Amino acid sequence: MIRNAAGSLMALIGAIAAVWSTFRAWYDGRPGRDYRLEELFAGSGITDDGAAPFGSLLLPYLCAAVLALLAVVRRSRPLMAVAGVVVLGFAVLWMVRQGQAAGGLSVGVEGTGLGDGVANAFGAGALLLLAAAVMRGRPRRRRRELPRDTTAPEPREP
């Protein structure tokens, strides 16, 4: 019971951190909600165009948060792991595409380079995967066994 409570708490913190990360600076002071989702999959790569809130990185992170909440309610370790992989996968995909568009990634000071939103996304994904590992999950149903006769069988006469 303690493991499920601890895993649930970690999952809720991870889900909040994943959604919150899109409102933080990802690269050069630009928040994650300004990156269009289709830019991650298009050949043109990442551009300076803005995005609608539900057409940005916010959408997959909201979906991952909903998956994490469902996993907490259902006590499902696989569903929690999927939520963590979604968060980490989109963060890695964004880093690859941003690196291609910028010619490389840098970590700088004063708002240049990678921001704390990316760190929040990676931390949230890792926390969701850790929550999946910590959670005990649902108890398995036991098979109902027929009652056994514990008395010794009567000796047979020859």
C-alpha positions as CSV (number, residue, x, y, z in Angstrom):
1,M,0.0,0.0,0.0
2,I,2.9,2.4,0.8
3,R,4.5,1.6,-2.6
4,N,1.3,2.5,-4.4
5,A,0.9,5.7,-2.4
6,A,4.5,6.7,-3.1
7,G,4.2,5.8,-6.8
8,S,1.0,7.7,-7.1
9,L,2.5,10.8,-5.5
10,M,5.5,10.7,-7.8
11,A,3.2,10.2,-10.8
12,L,1.1,13.2,-9.9
13,I,4.2,15.4,-9.4
14,G,5.6,14.1,-12.7
15,A,2.3,14.8,-14.6
16,I,2.2,18.3,-13.2
17,A,5.8,18.9,-14.1
18,A,5.3,17.6,-17.6
19,V,2.5,20.0,-18.3
20,W,4.2,22.9,-16.5
21,S,7.4,22.4,-18.6
22,T,5.7,23.6,-21.7
23,F,5.1,27.0,-20.1
24,R,8.8,27.3,-19.3
25,A,11.7,28.4,-21.6
26,W,12.9,25.5,-23.8
27,Y,15.4,27.2,-26.1
28,D,16.6,30.8,-26.4
29,G,13.8,31.9,-24.0
30,R,11.0,30.4,-26.2
31,P,8.5,28.4,-24.2
32,G,7.5,24.8,-25.2
33,R,3.9,25.8,-26.0
34,D,5.3,28.0,-28.9
35,Y,6.6,24.9,-30.8
36,R,4.2,23.5,-33.3
37,L,3.7,19.8,-32.9
38,E,3.7,19.1,-36.7
39,E,7.2,20.8,-36.9
40,L,8.6,17.7,-35.0
41,F,7.5,15.5,-37.9
42,A,7.7,17.7,-40.9
43,G,10.7,17.9,-43.2
44,S,11.0,21.7,-42.7
45,G,11.9,21.2,-39.0
46,I,11.5,23.8,-36.3
47,T,10.6,27.3,-37.4
48,D,10.0,30.6,-35.6
49,D,6.2,30.3,-36.2
50,G,4.1,30.3,-33.1
51,A,1.6,27.6,-32.3
52,A,-2.0,27.4,-30.9
53,P,-2.0,25.9,-27.4
54,F,-3.5,22.6,-28.5
55,G,-1.3,22.4,-31.6
56,S,1.9,22.7,-29.6
57,L,4.0,20.5,-27.3
58,L,1.3,21.0,-24.7
59,L,-1.0,18.5,-26.4
60,P,1.2,15.3,-26.0
61,Y,2.1,16.4,-22.5
62,L,-1.5,16.8,-21.5
63,C,-2.2,13.4,-23.0
64,A,0.7,11.9,-21.0
65,A,-0.7,13.6,-17.8
66,V,-4.1,12.1,-18.5
67,L,-2.5,8.7,-19.0
68,A,-0.6,9.1,-15.7
69,L,-3.9,10.0,-13.9
70,L,-5.6,7.0,-15.4
71,A,-2.7,4.8,-14.3
72,V,-3.0,6.1,-10.8
73,V,-6.7,5.4,-10.7
74,R,-6.3,2.0,-12.2
75,R,-3.0,1.2,-10.5
76,S,-1.5,0.3,-13.8
77,R,2.2,0.1,-14.1
78,P,2.3,-0.3,-17.9
79,L,0.1,2.7,-18.4
80,M,2.3,4.8,-16.2
81,A,5.4,3.6,-18.1
82,V,3.7,4.6,-21.4
83,A,3.1,8.1,-20.0
84,G,6.8,8.4,-19.0
85,V,7.9,7.2,-22.4
86,V,5.6,9.7,-24.2
87,V,7.1,12.6,-22.2
88,L,10.7,11.5,-22.7
89,G,10.0,10.6,-26.4
90,F,8.7,14.0,-27.3
91,A,11.5,15.8,-25.4
92,V,14.1,13.8,-27.2
93,L,12.3,14.3,-30.6
94,W,12.2,18.0,-29.9
95,M,15.9,18.1,-29.1
96,V,16.8,16.3,-32.3
97,R,14.7,18.6,-34.4
98,Q,15.9,21.7,-32.6
99,G,19.5,20.6,-33.0
100,Q,19.0,20.1,-36.7
101,A,17.3,23.6,-37.1
102,A,19.9,25.4,-35.0
103,G,22.9,23.5,-36.2
104,G,23.5,22.2,-32.7
105,L,22.3,22.7,-29.1
106,S,23.9,24.8,-26.5
107,V,23.5,25.5,-22.9
108,G,24.0,29.1,-22.2
109,V,23.4,31.8,-19.6
110,E,21.1,34.7,-19.7
111,G,18.3,32.9,-21.6
112,T,20.3,31.5,-24.5
113,G,20.5,27.9,-25.2
114,L,18.5,25.1,-23.6
115,G,16.1,26.3,-20.9
116,D,14.7,24.8,-17.8
117,G,11.6,23.7,-19.6
118,V,13.6,20.9,-21.2
119,A,15.1,19.9,-17.9
120,N,11.6,19.9,-16.4
121,A,10.3,17.6,-19.2
122,F,13.2,15.1,-18.8
123,G,12.7,15.2,-15.0
124,A,9.0,14.6,-15.4
125,G,9.5,11.7,-17.8
126,A,12.0,10.1,-15.5
127,L,9.7,10.6,-12.5
128,L,6.9,8.9,-14.3
129,L,9.1,6.0,-15.2
130,L,10.3,5.8,-11.6
131,A,6.7,5.9,-10.4
132,A,5.9,2.9,-12.7
133,A,8.8,1.0,-11.1
134,V,7.8,1.9,-7.6
135,M,4.1,1.2,-7.9
136,R,3.1,-2.2,-6.8
137,G,0.1,-2.3,-9.2
138,R,-3.1,-4.2,-8.9
139,P,-3.2,-7.3,-6.8
140,R,-3.5,-10.4,-8.9
141,R,-6.6,-12.5,-8.6
142,R,-6.0,-15.8,-7.1
143,R,-7.5,-18.9,-8.5
144,R,-10.1,-20.4,-6.4
145,E,-9.0,-23.8,-5.4
146,L,-11.3,-26.6,-4.4
147,P,-11.0,-27.5,-0.8
148,R,-8.7,-30.4,-0.3
149,D,-9.6,-33.3,1.8
150,T,-7.0,-33.5,4.5
151,T,-8.0,-36.8,6.0
152,A,-6.1,-39.9,5.1
153,P,-7.8,-42.2,2.7
154,E,-9.4,-45.3,4.1
155,P,-7.4,-48.4,3.6
156,R,-8.8,-50.7,0.9
157,E,-9.5,-54.3,1.7
158,P,-7.9,-56.8,-0.6
